[in-house]
Amino acid sequence: MAKVLVVGASGTVGSALVERLRAKGEEVVRATSRPALESDQVHLALPSGEERGRAFEGVDRLFLLSPPGFTQGDVLLNPLVDEAKARGLRKVILMTAMGADADESLPLRKAERHLEASGLAYNILRPNWFMQNFHTFWIQGILSQGKILLPVGRAKGSFIDARDIAAVAAELFTTTRFDGRAFDLTGSQALDHDEVAVILSRESGRTITYEEVSPEAMREGLLHAGLPRDYAEFLLVILGYFKAGYAERITDAVETITGAAPRSFENYAREYRKAWQVG
């Protein structure tokens, strides 16, 4: 049976994609950087390429993204595209980020270009900032201080639920009508972080506010949390783009591809309300 290899299968988007594909009756192989412990897992070390060939055995489609903590996405991903080409895979879906195509020198843009030039059937997904960041990456300040601490001013973002990204990818794996196209994926509304805080407060029953911090304070917090310095600097750059207004744009790509409107931030906050509750 044909299989879909999902790189990043344990992550926010990847895990949701695995669930979606299985619901469609697809067989999925989950790539893991750790020793494969389950029958549907295969070891794949992106930096070294260890066991790359074995990971592709029996696979006819590929979903790939650059894992958090790495800034040179093209170095990690281009060899996977080359392997997919060598094996004649039926389709490759690459997830980068909204704005990745703004500068040809960006590593993720280089990865996009490499896929475009491969001759493979492909799609490129460029999602905006995830709603899920508020109960993962930004959770510490919310739990300890009741504050969303970011250097983004009053700029708005059209946050997207990671499950909608997964729904788009799952649909694209089962159709050819959008082949060769890239899509910017967003939610259906743009909110600033004060508006986000109001929604989180209402749904969690706590008082949560937004406080702008300096890039320097943000850098210190990221490094204290153990992020590599180059990745911390990368995050500060893209948070600067957010502050400049580049995350506000709204597209209809989710509904165009899946036939369903993207989830609202209110819906997300209601489902995950327990994440922000203390005690």
NORGI-V226423 format. One record per residue. N is the residue number from 1. RES is the residue in one letter. SS is DSSP state (hx for helix, st for strand, lp for the rest). Layout:
BEGIN
n=N res=RES ss=SS
n=N res=RES ss=SS
END
This chain:
BEGIN
n=1 res=M ss=lp
n=2 res=A ss=lp
n=3 res=K ss=st
n=4 res=V ss=st
n=5 res=L ss=st
n=6 res=V ss=st
n=7 res=V ss=lp
n=8 res=G ss=lp
n=9 res=A ss=lp
n=10 res=S ss=lp
n=11 res=G ss=lp
n=12 res=T ss=hx
n=13 res=V ss=hx
n=14 res=G ss=hx
n=15 res=S ss=hx
n=16 res=A ss=hx
n=17 res=L ss=hx
n=18 res=V ss=hx
n=19 res=E ss=hx
n=20 res=R ss=hx
n=21 res=L ss=hx
n=22 res=R ss=hx
n=23 res=A ss=hx
n=24 res=K ss=lp
n=25 res=G ss=lp
n=26 res=E ss=lp
n=27 res=E ss=st
n=28 res=V ss=st
n=29 res=V ss=st
n=30 res=R ss=st
n=31 res=A ss=st
n=32 res=T ss=st
n=33 res=S ss=lp
n=34 res=R ss=lp
n=35 res=P ss=lp
n=36 res=A ss=lp
n=37 res=L ss=lp
n=38 res=E ss=lp
n=39 res=S ss=lp
n=40 res=D ss=lp
n=41 res=Q ss=st
n=42 res=V ss=st
n=43 res=H ss=st
n=44 res=L ss=lp
n=45 res=A ss=st
n=46 res=L ss=lp
n=47 res=P ss=lp
n=48 res=S ss=lp
n=49 res=G ss=lp
n=50 res=E ss=st
n=51 res=E ss=lp
n=52 res=R ss=hx
n=53 res=G ss=hx
n=54 res=R ss=hx
n=55 res=A ss=hx
n=56 res=F ss=lp
n=57 res=E ss=lp
n=58 res=G ss=lp
n=59 res=V ss=st
n=60 res=D ss=st
n=61 res=R ss=st
n=62 res=L ss=st
n=63 res=F ss=st
n=64 res=L ss=st
n=65 res=L ss=st
n=66 res=S ss=lp
n=67 res=P ss=lp
n=68 res=P ss=lp
n=69 res=G ss=lp
n=70 res=F ss=lp
n=71 res=T ss=lp
n=72 res=Q ss=lp
n=73 res=G ss=hx
n=74 res=D ss=hx
n=75 res=V ss=hx
n=76 res=L ss=hx
n=77 res=L ss=hx
n=78 res=N ss=hx
n=79 res=P ss=hx
n=80 res=L ss=hx
n=81 res=V ss=hx
n=82 res=D ss=hx
n=83 res=E ss=hx
n=84 res=A ss=hx
n=85 res=K ss=hx
n=86 res=A ss=hx
n=87 res=R ss=lp
n=88 res=G ss=lp
n=89 res=L ss=lp
n=90 res=R ss=lp
n=91 res=K ss=st
n=92 res=V ss=st
n=93 res=I ss=st
n=94 res=L ss=st
n=95 res=M ss=st
n=96 res=T ss=lp
n=97 res=A ss=lp
n=98 res=M ss=lp
n=99 res=G ss=lp
n=100 res=A ss=hx
n=101 res=D ss=hx
n=102 res=A ss=hx
n=103 res=D ss=lp
n=104 res=E ss=lp
n=105 res=S ss=lp
n=106 res=L ss=lp
n=107 res=P ss=hx
n=108 res=L ss=hx
n=109 res=R ss=hx
n=110 res=K ss=hx
n=111 res=A ss=hx
n=112 res=E ss=hx
n=113 res=R ss=hx
n=114 res=H ss=hx
n=115 res=L ss=hx
n=116 res=E ss=hx
n=117 res=A ss=lp
n=118 res=S ss=lp
n=119 res=G ss=lp
n=120 res=L ss=lp
n=121 res=A ss=lp
n=122 res=Y ss=st
n=123 res=N ss=st
n=124 res=I ss=st
n=125 res=L ss=st
n=126 res=R ss=st
n=127 res=P ss=st
n=128 res=N ss=lp
n=129 res=W ss=lp
n=130 res=F ss=st
n=131 res=M ss=hx
n=132 res=Q ss=hx
n=133 res=N ss=hx
n=134 res=F ss=hx
n=135 res=H ss=hx
n=136 res=T ss=lp
n=137 res=F ss=lp
n=138 res=W ss=lp
n=139 res=I ss=hx
n=140 res=Q ss=hx
n=141 res=G ss=hx
n=142 res=I ss=hx
n=143 res=L ss=hx
n=144 res=S ss=hx
n=145 res=Q ss=hx
n=146 res=G ss=lp
n=147 res=K ss=st
n=148 res=I ss=st
n=149 res=L ss=st
n=150 res=L ss=st
n=151 res=P ss=lp
n=152 res=V ss=lp
n=153 res=G ss=lp
n=154 res=R ss=lp
n=155 res=A ss=lp
n=156 res=K ss=lp
n=157 res=G ss=st
n=158 res=S ss=lp
n=159 res=F ss=lp
n=160 res=I ss=st
n=161 res=D ss=lp
n=162 res=A ss=hx
n=163 res=R ss=hx
n=164 res=D ss=hx
n=165 res=I ss=hx
n=166 res=A ss=hx
n=167 res=A ss=hx
n=168 res=V ss=hx
n=169 res=A ss=hx
n=170 res=A ss=hx
n=171 res=E ss=hx
n=172 res=L ss=hx
n=173 res=F ss=lp
n=174 res=T ss=lp
n=175 res=T ss=lp
n=176 res=T ss=lp
n=177 res=R ss=lp
n=178 res=F ss=lp
n=179 res=D ss=lp
n=180 res=G ss=lp
n=181 res=R ss=st
n=182 res=A ss=st
n=183 res=F ss=st
n=184 res=D ss=st
n=185 res=L ss=st
n=186 res=T ss=lp
n=187 res=G ss=lp
n=188 res=S ss=lp
n=189 res=Q ss=lp
n=190 res=A ss=lp
n=191 res=L ss=st
n=192 res=D ss=lp
n=193 res=H ss=hx
n=194 res=D ss=hx
n=195 res=E ss=hx
n=196 res=V ss=hx
n=197 res=A ss=hx
n=198 res=V ss=hx
n=199 res=I ss=hx
n=200 res=L ss=hx
n=201 res=S ss=hx
n=202 res=R ss=hx
n=203 res=E ss=hx
n=204 res=S ss=hx
n=205 res=G ss=lp
n=206 res=R ss=lp
n=207 res=T ss=lp
n=208 res=I ss=lp
n=209 res=T ss=st
n=210 res=Y ss=st
n=211 res=E ss=st
n=212 res=E ss=st
n=213 res=V ss=lp
n=214 res=S ss=lp
n=215 res=P ss=hx
n=216 res=E ss=hx
n=217 res=A ss=hx
n=218 res=M ss=hx
n=219 res=R ss=hx
n=220 res=E ss=hx
n=221 res=G ss=hx
n=222 res=L ss=hx
n=223 res=L ss=hx
n=224 res=H ss=hx
n=225 res=A ss=lp
n=226 res=G ss=lp
n=227 res=L ss=lp
n=228 res=P ss=lp
n=229 res=R ss=hx
n=230 res=D ss=hx
n=231 res=Y ss=hx
n=232 res=A ss=hx
n=233 res=E ss=hx
n=234 res=F ss=hx
n=235 res=L ss=hx
n=236 res=L ss=hx
n=237 res=V ss=hx
n=238 res=I ss=hx
n=239 res=L ss=hx
n=240 res=G ss=hx
n=241 res=Y ss=hx
n=242 res=F ss=hx
n=243 res=K ss=hx
n=244 res=A ss=lp
n=245 res=G ss=lp
n=246 res=Y ss=lp
n=247 res=A ss=lp
n=248 res=E ss=lp
n=249 res=R ss=lp
n=250 res=I ss=lp
n=251 res=T ss=lp
n=252 res=D ss=lp
n=253 res=A ss=hx
n=254 res=V ss=hx
n=255 res=E ss=hx
n=256 res=T ss=hx
n=257 res=I ss=hx
n=258 res=T ss=hx
n=259 res=G ss=lp
n=260 res=A ss=lp
n=261 res=A ss=lp
n=262 res=P ss=lp
n=263 res=R ss=lp
n=264 res=S ss=lp
n=265 res=F ss=hx
n=266 res=E ss=hx
n=267 res=N ss=hx
n=268 res=Y ss=hx
n=269 res=A ss=hx
n=270 res=R ss=hx
n=271 res=E ss=hx
n=272 res=Y ss=lp
n=273 res=R ss=hx
n=274 res=K ss=hx
n=275 res=A ss=hx
n=276 res=W ss=hx
n=277 res=Q ss=lp
n=278 res=V ss=lp
n=279 res=G ss=lp
END
